[in-house]
């Protein structure tokens, strides 16, 4: 029965660990039905907030909704203990104590280099830190998955112990592989429980030989006993330490720490629709709030395919490293009408509102704000941010969210204070999962 069920999963595709791995909750539902259900969920969520004039656009799905994750992270952990194999004798060989001594010596040499446990890698089971070993995955980039497995297979030869989470022992914690969708460049990040990495040069050489697609490898050191994958200290082992990829006609530098959407094809769809719905004409000042590495703000500053763009973009994010990347990406693309500020988005918006209100404030504001692009974390925007947004009263707010529930809560705040929903655009960024990315455009007609 299980085999029959698997063959019916996901429009003919099947996964042998679907019942144990929590990554793909909807794999057994045909993709067309997944899209219809997500569309209906968004319509229901915003029912009562959207007026009769609001446009509910059809959800943007994928033509090929498999192998789309261009960032693959896998933990490594010890599995079952491997019993040492006895070394048998040969007929006609030496006998007595001399033969037994040679046999013991041979066993000692073999055991010294033999792994003591299986090495597990794959996905965590839903709600646990128990690894479900997988040699293939229907949503992960196939090159990235092959590299994850190659690392696992090379570990015993270099006596690299996988990380044991409960004891904070072992060496290799995770591998994170990023694949440039357009460039094809590949960055491998080896997350280690310590700085000293004996044999790293030889390991890198063998890994690149097995997987010649790799263009860069870095070692990330994380000695904390934490669920956070990456530490802050890194060592470049091979290549430049980053990759380049293209998105909406722009080139972006991606390092191990960079935030970059994992589904590049759908990110292009998401950003194109967001910029279209912003209705930029070339004269607007735009705030890109929670801007990260500046991807959508830079797209707004340049425009897409000769379409409308902003006169000025101000990006803000509280992560200083992300702002450094955003500034570097602006320079790399020759964009001079975008600037980026490291600050809490709510505090920055309050400072702008103070300047607009004529009060003394260190923040600079060269003109009134016409459009706000916002893509907050899953928890949504803060009350401070929303209050300052209403005070600034931009003509249009383009709200992108990976959590439509908190998005609906924040949009309700805006609607109660005079804004109206103009359009809703769901985008299926993560096929075969319950997640929906959603764009809501609110207009101020005052």
N, C-alpha and C positions, 0 to 999 in steps of 0.2 A: 504493500500500500504506500509506503514511504517513497519508493522509486516512482510510482505513478504520479504522486503528488509533485515530486521534484520536476518531472518532465512537463508538468502543466504550469510551472512557475514562469512568470515574467515573459509571456509571449514566446514560449518555446525554449527559453533559457532555464537552467536549473542550477541550484547551489546545494552541495552536499551538507552544508552546516547551517542552513537557513533556520532550523529549529533551535540552534544553540547560540548563534551569533546575533547580536542586537542591532547590527548596522542597517539592515534592509528590512524594515517592518512591513513593506507592501509588496515584496517580491512576488508573491503568489497572486497578486491582482493585476489583470491586464493593464498595460500602460494607459490606454485610452480611458479606462475607468478611473485610474488614479487621477488623471487630469480633470475629469469631470467632477470627481469628489472634492478635489482641492478648490476648483472654481466655485462649487456650491458652498463650501465652507467659508470662503471669503465673502460671498454674497450675504450669507447669514450673519457673519460677524459684523458687517458694516450696515446691515439693515437697521433703519431707524436713525443712523447718522447721516447717510447719504440722501440728499433730496432727489426729487424727480428729474432734475437736470443733470445729475451726476452720471457719468458714463462708466459702466463696468466693462472693461475690455476683456476679451477672451484670454485665458491663461496662456503664456508662452511656454510651450513644451519643447522637447528635443526630438529631432528626427531619429537619432540613434542614442537611446538613453542608457548606454552601458559604457564602462571603462572611462568615465568622465573625470574621476578625481585625479588631478595632476599633482597633488601633494599626498603622499602616502607615508604615514608614520606607523612604525611597528615596535612594540616592546620585545625584548628578549628575556627569557626566564628559563631556569632549569626545569626539566620535566622528570620523567621516570628515571630511576637509577639504572645504569647499564651494568649488567653483570660481566665481569672479566671473562674472556674466552680462554679456555684451557688450551695450551699448545701441545699438540699430540706429537708423539715420537715417530721415527721413520724406521721401516723394516730394514734390518741389516746394519743398523747404525751401531754406535758405541753402546756399551752396557755399563752397568755398575754405577759407582759414585761419580765418575767423570761425566757420564751422560746426564745424570740427574742435575749436576752442577751447571752444565751448559744450558739445560732446559730452564732452570730457575733464573739464570742470567738473561736468557732470551725473554722470559716472561716479565722480568723487571724492566727491561728496555721498552717492551711493548706497552706495559701498563703505565709507564711514566708519561707517554704521549697520548694515551687513549683517553677520550672523554669519559667522565664518570656519570654524566646524566645526559639525557636527550636535551636538545636546545629547542625551545618552543618560540614561535613568532606567529603573529597574526592579529586578530581582533580580540578585544575584551568581550566576554559575554555580557549581555545587557545588565546594568546595575551592579557589576562585580569587577574585580581585578583578576579574574580567572581567564587566562588566554585560551581562545579557541584557535588551534593551529589550522592555518589555511595555506595551501600551495597555489590557490587561484582565487580571484574575487571578481564578481561581475561589475563592480563599480570603480575599482582601482585601475589606474593606468598600468598597462601590462608591462611596460619597460620598468617602471618603478617597482612593481611586484617582483619581477625577476631579479632586480638588484637586492631587494630585501632578502630573498632566498639565497642569493649568492653569498651575502655576508654571513648568513647562518651557516652555510656549508664550509666557509673558510675558517670559521672560529676555532674548531678543534685543532687544526693544523698549526695555528698560532697560539694555542693554549689560552684563548680568550674566554674567560668565564662569563656567562650571562649573569645579569643582575638579579639578586635575590631580595625582593622588596621588603620582606618582613625583617630581615637581618641587616639590611643596608650593606650587603657584601656583593662580591662579583664586580666585573669591570664594565661590560657593555650594557647600557640601559635601554637605549632606543637607537633606531636608525630612522631618519627622516629624509625622504627622497622627493625633490621637486623637479618636475619636467616642464620645460618651456613649451607651451602648446604650439606656438608659431616657430620659435627658434630651434626647438628640439634639444636645446642645451639641458644638461642634467646636473643638479647639485645634490650631493650626498652629505648629510650631517650625521656623524657618529657621536652619540651622546654617551660620555664615559663617566664612571664613578671615580675619577682621579685624573691627574694631569699626565703622569708618566705612562707612556704608551710604547712598550718594547715591541720591536718588529713592525712599527707602523709603516715604514717605507716599503718593506716587502709586502705587507698586506695590501697597501694601496696599489702597488704594481700588479699584484695578482688580481685584485678586484677590477681594475681598469682593463686588464687583459681579458677577463671573463665578460665584462660589460663595457665595450668600447664606446658606448653612447655617453658615458660619464665625462663631464668636462670640468668638474670641480668637486673637491672633497674637503670638508672641514671637520675638526674635532671640537665638540662642544663639551665643556667640563661642568658637570652638575653633581656635586657631592652632598647636596641637601636631601634629607629624607622627606620628599614631597611628591605630590601628584603632578606638579608642573614638569613638563618634559624637558625644556631647555634651561640651561644655566646662562650666565652672562659672559663667561670667559671662553674665548675660542682661539684655536690654532689652525692656520691654513696648512693642509697636508698636500694638496694637489690643485693645480689650476688657480684661477683668480680669486676663488672664495665666494663667488656669486655667479648668477646667470642673468641673461637678458631675455626679455620676452616682449612681444608686441600685443597691445590691446587698444582697439579703436584707433589704429593708425599711429599710436605713440609707443615709444620704447621705454620699458621699465626695468630697473635694476632690482633683482630679487636676491636677498641674502637669507640666511637661515632664520633670522629674527623678523623678517619683513612680513607684514600682513598682506596677503595676496589671495584673492578668491580661488578656491580649489577647482572650480568648473569654469575654465576660460571661455568656452563657447557661450555659455549662458550669461557670463559676466558681460560679454559684449552686448548681448540682447538686453540685459538689465540696464546698462549704462546708456545705450542708444535710446531706449524708451524713456529713461529718466530725463535725458537732455532734450529729447523731442517734447516731452510734456512740460518742461520748464519754459518753452517758447521763447528762447533767447533770440534777440535781434541784433546784438552787437553793441548795445549801449548800457547794459545792466551791470550793476555791482552785485556780486554773488558771494554769500557766505557758504563755505563748505564745512559744516560742523561735524565733529567726530571724523576728521578727514583721513586719519591713518597716514599712509604714504602718499596721499594726494592724488590717487588714481582718477576718481570721478571729477574732482576739481580741475585737474589738468585737462581732462577731456572737455569740460565746460569752457575752459579758457581758450582752447584751440578750436573747438567745434569738430564735427564729424563729417568728412566728405564735403567740405565747403558749406555745410549747413550753419545755422545760427550759433554764435558763441557769445561769451560774456566780455564786457569791456575790462572788468577787473574781478579777480577771484581772491578771496581771503580764506585760507584754510586754517582750521584750528583743531588741535588735538593735544591731550595732556601728556602723551608719550613723547619724550624728547627725541628718542631714537627714530621714531616714525617721522617726526618733523624734519630731522636731518635727511632721511631718505626722500621725503617729499621735495625738499629744496634741491637735492641732487638730481631728482627726476625732472624737475622744471629746467634746471640748467642743461641736463643731458638732451632734452628735447627742444632747447632754444625758446622756451616760453618765458616771456618777461612780464606778462600781465597777471601773474599769480604770485602771491606771497603767502608764507606759512608761519604760524605763531604757535609756540608751545605753551599751552594754557588749558585750564579746565574750560570746557565749552560753555558751561553755565556762567562762570565768572567772566569770561570774555564777552559773552552776550550782554551781561549786565553792564560792563564797562562801555560797550558800544551804546547801549540804551542811555547811559548817563551822559555821554557826549552828545547824542542826538537831542537830549533834553536840555542841553546847555549848561550842564554841571561840570565842574572841574574834574577831569579824570585823565590818567596817563594813557589810556588807549587812544589810538588814532582812528579817525573815521573821515575819509576824504569825501564821502557822499552818502546819501541815504541808501539803505539796503533795499534792493529790488526783489531778490530771490534768495531763499535759504534752501540749500540742499543739506539734508541731514540723514545720517546713517548711524544711529546710536547703537550701543551694545544691546544684548537681548533684554536687559532690564528696562530699556526705553530711556527717554529723556528725563532730566530732573525737573522739579517744579521751578527751580531758579531759571533754568534754560527756557522753559515754556513761558514763564512770566515775562522774561526779557524779550522773547520772541514776539509776544503779543504787543509789548510796548514799542518795539521797533516797527511793527506793522508792515512787514514786507508784502508786496502785492501777491506773491506766490510762494508757497512752501511745498517742496518736493521731498516727501518723507519716504525713505527706503528702509525696510526693516526685515530682519530675519526672524522676528517674533511678532506676527500680526496681532496677537492678544494685547501686548503692551502698546503696540502701534495704535490700536483702536482706542485704548484708554487715553493716549496722548492726543489723538485726533478729536476725541470728545471734548477735551479741554479747549482746543482751538475753536471747535464749532460753538461751544457755549459762549465764546467771546467774540463772535462775529464772523468767523471764517466759514466757508462752505466747501464741501467736497466737490471738486470738479471732475476727477477721474480716479479710477482704481485699476491698477495693472498688476495682476499676479504673474510671477515668473517661477517656473519649476527649476530651481537651481540644483536640487538633489533628488532626482528620480528614484523611485522605489523606497523612499523614506517619507515620513510624515511631515517633513519640513516644507514650508512655503516661503519664498521671498516675495515681498509685496511692496508696490509703490502706491502711495496715496498723494494726490495733488490737492492742496487746499488753497483757495483764493480769498483775498480780502477785497471786497467790493465797496468798502467805505470810501 
